[in-house]
């Protein structure tokens, strides 16, 4: 029963994020992107991945010591979120390195 509740909560969160993204005006999103530098956005992404991994480690440590209220499914979901976010960041880094190498190999 707990897995069904977790799945439903995850689906509700995903739908809420989708509705938020769809309701934001497009001009505001463009203004935000042009106002911040790429380095700032990349730094924020790295910090968010780090925060996700730290939260996952704290949750798994709490489960390991037997803290009440910590469910195994929450630990596993948190671990998977941290893993997926790290893999996504790694892919972004790989694309950036590939783009840099392609630019460096262009004739002048």
C-alpha positions, 0 to 999 in steps of 0.5 A: 500500500505504501508504494501506491501512496508514494507513486501517487504522490510522485505523480501529483508532484510531477503534474504540479510541476507541469502545470507550473511550467505551462502557466509561466509566461514565455517572456518572463522565462526569456528575460530570466535566461538572458539576465543570468550568465551561463556560468551562474546557471551551471553553478546552480545546477551543480549546487542543486545536484549536490543538495539532492545527493546530500539529502539522499545521504542524510535520509539513508543514514537516518534509515540505517540508524533506525530513525522512526518515520523513515521509510525504505521507499523514501530512501530508494526514491531519494537515491534514484533522484540523486542518481538521475540528477547526477547522470543528467549533469554528467551528460551536460558536462560531456556535451559541453566538452564535446562542443568545446572540442568541436569549436577548437578543431574548427579552422580559423 
